[in-house]
Amino acid sequence: MHDLTVDTPISGHRSSSDALLRLIADSIPALMAYFDRPGLRCQFANQGYAAYNGHSVESIIGLTVQEAIGDNAWRAIQPYVERSIQGERVKYMREQTLPNGETRMIEVNLIPHFDSHQEQLGSFVLITDITDRWRAESTVRQSEERMRKFTEITEEAIVFHRNGLITDGNDALTRLTGYALPEVLGLSIFSFINPESRALAYEYTRSGREIPYEVTIRHKDGHAIPVEVVGKTMPQLHADYRIVVVRDITARRQAQERETFLALHDTLTQLPNRRFLMEQLGTLLSMARRRKSMVAVLFINLDHFKTVNDSLGHHAGDQLLCDVAERLRHSVRDTDLVARLSGDEFVAVLTDIHSPEDAALVADKLLDAMRSVFTVDHLPLTMSPSIGISVSPGDDNTAEGLLRCADTAMHYAKDSGRGNRQFYQPGMNVRATDVLHQERLLREAIANNAFVLHYQPQISLADGSLQGFEALVRWRHPERGLVGPDEFITFSESRGLITPIGRWVMHEACRQLKAWQDEGLAMVPVAVNLSALEFRQRDVAGEIAAVLHATGLAPRFLEIELTESVLMHHTGQVLETLNAIKTLGVGVTIDDFGTGYSSLAYLKRYPIDKLKIDRSFVMDTPQSADDVAIVTAIIQMGHSLQLKTVAEGVETTDQKDLLHRLGCDLVQGFLISAPMDAQAAHRWLSP
């Protein structure tokens, strides 16, 4: 050990010193060794160092560094040793693989040893195992790296603050606020919050709450930004700090506002809807009572609006409704209210009027505004409204009652020739009561399945064979007996009752045909009519599939009959639904062809199987040359498009013979058979 000192002590003391030094060296957790300058040979090593490199304290003495630690380790540390030989104090870290295969991280200090003349005698080697610390620091570094990457890519602003003073933030913070990070460092986080929200933010931070809340902040350019904020306290040795995540909720607020708007407004015309109308009308009536003024309600219904939908399509009808809404808005004061209830029904509420004559003047103004020509799809159209007027005080003092009175008066305006206005009179309630009675009876019929199907056969003109049935619904009216569809289908549509009726008809027709087929009868399809309203409001293809599955009827034995107006509304949705029906294997027929806005274009566009020639073109043949020409054109059009043609309303042999000569495929009508109930149809089918 004399190589470790400049001056050699006396022998006795040196012996005890060596023992003490050895005891100390072996007791400390670090690995220690000393290598001399000339040959880099080990002069001393504690037990830890010797064992770490696979030696004993005796066997390692006199070995060179390379011999002591092995060739691989020597190649790794040689540059550091050479620097130490030059008298430099060197510190480095490296991974060390132990003989048992374990990898550890060590910190090595090479400390040059000089004599009193500054001549280097050797170097101390001090090795500390820092694996645990290194792993902990690595974990922290990885965590910090993850946090850094997260804060860079997230769209949410992240702010770090201590006692309200901003210490750091991410790029999203600068995008949200418009401030560069250096501009906000050291500022109070509360200074960016609108004054009305600061008290909430103060309390939230003071109490260390960690649940989201909403405030408004100011952008650098001054505009307000609604945000959702959530903070979390992060404990630290000297002082806690807070991490605050700030999310811009402008889009969410706009969506909520839009949702609120849609809940209270008509999506087509943007006018207030029934819900908004009734809320406001109640408020306006209360105000009118306090001011001792009058309120008038004008119930406006467009005359013959259905004709526009049926002839030009619903797209044109929607455009017309928007134009009507615009004219109504411009025909009343800003303090008045215009709303759309449904379909072609509108309501105008006139506030602070002094007499019923004031309401009459506004109604006349609306009539004049509506009589001006509308342009829809480049076509000129004229439109007239029927207007019913009710006044409070006088007719009723409630919102519901006042609207009901105006509705009743509107129907009287229609009965009085349309295109005029009528004030409500007490005797008018009788008609409204009749309508409610009719609706109640129809609802009871739906609940009790008080309907029956009649079946009218269709035969081939080529050989007289049965080719199918059309199912026609009848209502067993409790007061009037059996009622045909013309007397209740349109009413059902207007009262929102057509869907359950249509479902029953389809299911019953399929069930009955399957029952006949199980007896070996009627291996032909049955045709079921669907109204335009049903087709738009229902998942037609899905319901057809469900009915076929429930009844067991093969898809090829079902046909759906649609009017032309269906095909002129929302081309994409109609085409998609018809393709879905065809995919099921169900046939599609156009009913009453020629009575609507007939177009070769849509016949080519849609997957159609048959055209039914309306009875109005058949009834006067063969005497009417015009009708013969129309029927001929329809049959030829059908053949050119590979569509079968069906003539309905055939009642005479002459009509049948004419249709045969013209090449019509199928006929139905009283000449063949009147519509029959199920029992009569069964007898007709039986051999």
C-alpha angles and dihedrals in degrees: 000000000000089000090069095063136059095219122038112230123219115285101253095049091044092058094054090042092053091051092049092046090050091049092051094044093051093046100055118087093233124090112243135191140155125215123189123237105241101051104009088238123159113256097170140010132169121231093261094055094045094048092043088061096040099261141105123241088255099045096048094057111106095017120126119240090257092049092046099051104025135249098281094051091043092056089052096050103031094099090054093048091051090054090050091050086057088060098260120139104233130197124179143149129228142163116259124197112212123218088258090059097253116139117223133178114231134187114217126200118191108195118187117226117217132186124226090278092054093251111147111242098176144303135274117225116208116181124186124188104229098169095122093046092044092051091048092048090046090053090051091047091049091048091049090047091051090048091048093050091045094051090049097052102034119097090214117095113240120200129185117202139167117208088347095306114121114240102170144351142179133250091264088063091059091047092050099046102027091233124120113237095250089056093061102036110113094013123118113265088217092062090073093055121090111257093245090058099042097088089056091049092048093052092044092054095040093053093045093235117176105194123105120263135171130243137154123248131191123242119221089256090055104254119131122246122196109220140178113227131196123175135191129194115231113201117226133177099251103022135355120241134198131234112207123193113202120195123192106231097180092116091047092049090049090049090050091049090048090049090050090048092050091049089058102031140059110253094216103048098019088229120137112275131225094277093053091043094054093047092050096041091056090051093046092051091052091050091047091054091053093047093040090233132131134253123202128197119206114197108201125194124176115236117236093354090147088066090063092052094046096046104033102022134248094284089065090044091054091050090051092050090053091050091049090050090052093051092048091052092052093047097062135054124269089248091057124084128232120190138172115226101184140309108352095341119115133173130206119196114202115202132199096014120157103211142004087257089069089058090048091054092052091047090052089049090053091049091052092047092052094049092065112100118270121210113217120174088345090304122119114235133181121210134184128193131213110221130199119194130203127176135205127240093037113036099038139334099215129079093235094046095047092050091047092052092050090049091052091049090050091058089052088052089056092048088051094063102286125253094072142090129248131189117224116261125189094243091061092078091081093073092046088052090053091054092050090048091052091049092049092051091049092050089051089050091054092048092049098037089239092172134102132196125229119198126215116194125229118209135194116252089208098063108355093247123149110260103173151316133253113218112221121189125225130188120225093219111201092221105028104033122225110009125193124231094255089070100052113015095078090044089050090053092050092051096044094249102114096093099066090043091051092049092052093049094052094046094046094047092051092044093051095046091049089051091053091047091052086059091051094256134120104014087179134098127270119221121219123193120230121193121225089248092054092047092053098042102042137064088243098178092047093049092047090052091049093050093048090050093047095048099035093230115151111244094238089066094062127078128184118214117207132179121238092252090070092062094052095058125084098342096203096051093043093049091048092050094046091049089051090051091049090048088059088056095248121140125238124214129184107225126211091009115196097030095089136044094309115200132174088209096068092042088060093043100053131061098248128163106185143020119212113209108222116247090236089072094045103045097073096042137144090020096054111072091194093055091045089053091050093048091047091051093050093050092048091047090051093050092048089056094043091248125143116236125220122193116206129197095040106165107154137053090235090058091048093049092048092051090049091053092048091054100251110165105209138016137193131182145100091303088067099030140314115244108285133203117242095270094049091045089051090054090046090053096045117098 
